[in-house]
Every structure is written in C-alpha cells, then in structure tokens.
Amino acid sequence: MDIKILSEKMDNSITFFEKELSSIRTSRANTRMLDNILVEAYDNKSPITQLGNISVSDATTLMIQVWDSSVIKNIQKAITESNLGINPQIDGSIIRLPIPKLSEERRVELSKVASQYSENAKITIRNIRRDALDNLKSLEKEKDISQDELKKQSLEIQKVTDNYIVKIDDIFKKKKTEIITV
C-alpha cells in the first residue's frame, strides 16, 4: 500500500470533517455556516453561494448580495427553516443575517454535534486503515510481499492513522473552544 495514497484519502476525510465543522455556527459570523443550506430556485435546489455574494460585514453580521431578486424570498425561507437559528432581514437585494449570541444550552448541543462529526471522521480514518491492511494481507496471501514486509507496512499504516486521529482531536478541541466561548 502506498502511504502517499493512504495519506491523500485521510486528508480528504479531514477536509470533509473541517467542512462539516464550519457549518456549525458559533456567535461569530462565518460565511461557511451557510454552505449546507440549499435554496429552491429555478426549479431545483441550489446552494446559497450560487445565488449571491456572501460576506461578513462585522463580527456578528453576514450579508448576502443576491444577484436575482426573484429568489430573495426563497433564500429567506431556506435560512429560516435551517437549524441555524438566524432571522434574515431583507433590505432591497441585500439580506442581512444578524448572528445572535448562543445560549449555554445551545452551546452544549452544538458541541455534541461537533463531537459526533469528530467521531464520524475517526471512523472514516479507521475504515481507510482497515482497507489498506486488508489489501496488504491479500498481497501477503498471494506471496507478493513477505510477512516481514507486511508487518513493517502495517506498523507504518498504523503510525499514519494515529497521526490523523490526533489531527481530528486537535481540530475538534479548537472548534469546541470556539463554540463554548461567549
């Protein structure tokens, strides 16, 4: 098993994990918190990012400059129905999203969601490890590699896996601190 390919797969898992975490809102405005919201527009569901420019106007306000005013109501509805707890304010072709402070209860809920994302990312990493080890075992069974080589590469795969698990833990701790901080 090529360690570079293994690392690329694990890097992709980390990237996905970070994207999931970025959609969890904190008390600070972040354009990525809208990434997972789909809006009914032009007879299909479109991400908000394809319907306007999203920017941070200050630490607690997001702004969406909508390109087509016919979809403003749909964007407002999608944001209101999302689990972000944000009440959009329409001003012409601009939608302002004031980010309210999170209650202590909501912070705990969001940190549990982040913890679940973290656990899912670790499971993905372990599945990648398992597939790599299974591949090695089949190579050894077919006599393409020796038992010593199997053992050596298995240890290397475990080392890489452990590093990625530590990365996930570090990213999670940082996000949890961000969520918990008022």
ABEGO torsion letter per residue (X at the ends): XBAAAAAAAAAAAAAAAAAAAAABBBABBBAAAAAABBBBBGGBBBBAAAAEBBBBABAABBBBBBABAAAAAAAAAAAAABAAGBBBBBBEABBBBBBBBBBAAAAAAAAAAAAAAAAAAAAAAAAAAAAAAAAAAAAAAAGABBAAAAAAAAAAAAAAAAAAAAAAAAAAAAAAAAAABX
